[in-house]
Amino acid sequence: MPLPSTSKHEYITCDPDKCIGCQICEYVCSYAKTGEFNTFRSRIRMVRDHKILITTVACRTCENAPCAIACPRDALKQDPKTGVIKVDTALCDGCAWCIEACDFGAISINPRTKLAEICDLCEGEEDGPQCVKWCPKDALEKTTPDRRAQRSRRKLAREEILR
Amino acid sequence: MHGYSGKILHIDLSERKSWLESKPEKWYQTYIGGVSMATRLCWENITPGCDPLSAENPICLANGIFAGTPVPVGGKFGLASKSPLTGFIGDSLSGSWFSTSFKRAEWDGIVIHGASEDWVTVFVDDDMVEFRDASHLLGLGTTETESAIRDEFGDDQVRTACIGPAGENLGRISNVSNDGRKAGRTGHGAVWGSKKLKGLSMRGTHGVEVADSEELLRLSLDILEAAQGPHTQKYRILGTTSNVLNMNKLGLLPTKNYQEGVFEDAELISGEYLHEHYKAKTIACAQCPIACEQVGWVKEGPYAEAMSHIEYESLFALSSNCGVNDMEAAIKAITNCNELGMDTMSTGVTISWAMECYERGIFTKEDFECERYPEGFEANFGSGMAMVKLTEMIAHRDGYMGDLLADGTQRASTLLDEERDMESYKWAMNIKGLETPGYDARALKTFALGLSVGTRGGCHNRTAAYDPDIKGQVDRFSVDETRGKLAKGTEEYAAVYDTLPLCKFIRRCFTGKADREGAWPAIAKLINATTGWDFDYDDVDLIGERAHTIKKAFNIREGWTRDDDKLPYRWKHEEMTKGPSAESVVTDEELEYLKDLYYEAKGWTPDGLIPKEKLVELGMEDVAEDIGV
């Protein structure tokens, strides 16, 4: 079986230099997905460790997603076109094997429903992922690993070579 | 009720028990939250006249109405106790994830009674209250304490407000820290320390229910977008430290313990210099899309690894006011204060008092001897090393000097003057015991009034009366009959923000205009979408008057008289010699005239007491019974 890896698919990435830790992404996410203001129910999560290390993490839409493979009830299915992981709420029993399988900590169990919740890139929203749309510092981006790498190379070229 | 749970949590540290109190909607409409509700809780739960460091002085927390919602800059809570520094109300604010956890645990307020025999932390996990041994946390700094508690639970969602060593040692200029932010002034750390309460941790898992979530989100996102524009540019780029050069230019940058208002090396301690040489990152409080906190980082040299967010008020106190032109020493001293759990402003102004005593030959090198520095050291103005050493000594009450300074300028000068027959009170820069802020009020006459009558002493944030002076709305060097109304207006304006609470840096983002006409209708909409109430301009305006009134009522019950509204000796008798603010003082005649105007504008008696009918008019009938005249 091929090893899991981050993929050709789009996912939400955060630039830690720009992220200020305000959690606006978590509020708009929890509202968009649940109608509640509850950062516990956001599918993107801010991480703050030490005084200045701040970033956010959401599903990386891995190829051969380990979470889907780990699910003993086949409740998690990956959309082959977008890489988005769909949770079948009728099958999920909140066992959290998916959480153990995810190296990014991008899955959470809703404390009320006890079901797994994962970023779906706001597939249903006309204007795309709400976290990206409302991030006040433009720290979030919907991109692919390859596009992200291209951007890093361009930045490096500008800063190091043209300097 | 929407936006509130209707529940206040009472915790008794002596008996190790907790109970719930329900409050009617009218009570919430009167006191709202933040500093106003926290003060009201203190009014209801304190034994009047008690020693602030006794079990009779409660710790009262009141959350923000907008905490845990997307309302920008609404993630703040209020903290109130009787201040061990001033003997009057100590009301503080802090922005943090602690407040959002607090909100999601579905408590509107918390009152902590009694005192523990052994060191404890209290953990509030939704509706469960647990008392936990804290002996292993003693001596830890604030960041370390918060991390250690989070590690014990293994859960980032456990957010803690705590004290550092300064609070454990009952330093009256110590404070309470949460997520790197502070309930900073009036000595809360000592109140917590006196109860052997090392920390209060919260975990909340509930969603925050509001009356109209769609409307609240829409209003919030409009403000969020406006907050990326020119209205907050100053805060986003240099943060509050941009004030260093501005104040220096106006001759108002406190220098060498307020001897002057111009610092020749201001460039070296400016926000611009910090930005260019030491800035590690800009960060935000919870729910804040502005992000004004400029984190300074010293990478090498004697202060290597010092890292803290740098605010103007911390910076003036721990650089120019100590005559220090070394940004690295300032970053180190501020880091020490924040980690050891002390008010940077009071600490800096207390150190500058000691430096002036040293320069005058009252203190000698030997007075600075302690276990840490057995030889003592020289403590002239300009010595960054002495300033940094003193921050450590104050936190731990090391030696004669650390112990003397740990309780602020008022107590230190009184003790010294008694012991050595000196007059060091003449340069002890405090009002009601609280050290003065980073604007020299000799040449800001409206501000001088606002500070002198301030309910928590020398605090710029509560009065905000520097605004008309600095903006040139009035002649800042003279007094006239408009100033009483102006000082009333600015303090009640500020009290609206401190009660909701919203950070004042958002004030221009509602409509582009920061005045009442620009802000109150927008704030009313936020309140209504959150609570389902029908607040209008006047209701919002009353929030500020009520908040200020309950604080004043608290002080009156604690024995306040007109004579308590005063200014430091230096501002009344000694002129500065340099810069555009030179040759100004506030005379006794001016101050008493200003106070008359102010009490009149407030609708109080000439003695500054509150008529019964005024209190009844504000919906505070029980307060009227107690202290109304």
Boltz contact constraints between the chains, C-beta under 6 A:
constraints:
  - contact:
      token1: [A, 20]
      token2: [B, 283]
      max_distance: 6.0
  - contact:
      token1: [A, 20]
      token2: [B, 284]
      max_distance: 6.0
  - contact:
      token1: [A, 20]
      token2: [B, 291]
      max_distance: 6.0
  - contact:
      token1: [A, 21]
      token2: [B, 283]
      max_distance: 6.0
  - contact:
      token1: [A, 21]
      token2: [B, 284]
      max_distance: 6.0
  - contact:
      token1: [A, 22]
      token2: [B, 284]
      max_distance: 6.0
  - contact:
      token1: [A, 22]
      token2: [B, 288]
      max_distance: 6.0
  - contact:
      token1: [A, 22]
      token2: [B, 289]
      max_distance: 6.0
  - contact:
      token1: [A, 24]
      token2: [B, 289]
      max_distance: 6.0
  - contact:
      token1: [A, 27]
      token2: [B, 70]
      max_distance: 6.0
  - contact:
      token1: [A, 31]
      token2: [B, 217]
      max_distance: 6.0
  - contact:
      token1: [A, 36]
      token2: [B, 207]
      max_distance: 6.0
  - contact:
      token1: [A, 37]
      token2: [B, 69]
      max_distance: 6.0
  - contact:
      token1: [A, 37]
      token2: [B, 207]
      max_distance: 6.0
  - contact:
      token1: [A, 37]
      token2: [B, 208]
      max_distance: 6.0
  - contact:
      token1: [A, 38]
      token2: [B, 207]
      max_distance: 6.0
  - contact:
      token1: [A, 40]
      token2: [B, 205]
      max_distance: 6.0
  - contact:
      token1: [A, 51]
      token2: [B, 307]
      max_distance: 6.0
  - contact:
      token1: [A, 52]
      token2: [B, 280]
      max_distance: 6.0
  - contact:
      token1: [A, 52]
      token2: [B, 281]
      max_distance: 6.0
  - contact:
      token1: [A, 52]
      token2: [B, 295]
      max_distance: 6.0
  - contact:
      token1: [A, 111]
      token2: [B, 205]
      max_distance: 6.0
  - contact:
      token1: [A, 136]
      token2: [B, 224]
      max_distance: 6.0
  - contact:
      token1: [A, 136]
      token2: [B, 228]
      max_distance: 6.0
  - contact:
      token1: [A, 136]
      token2: [B, 289]
      max_distance: 6.0
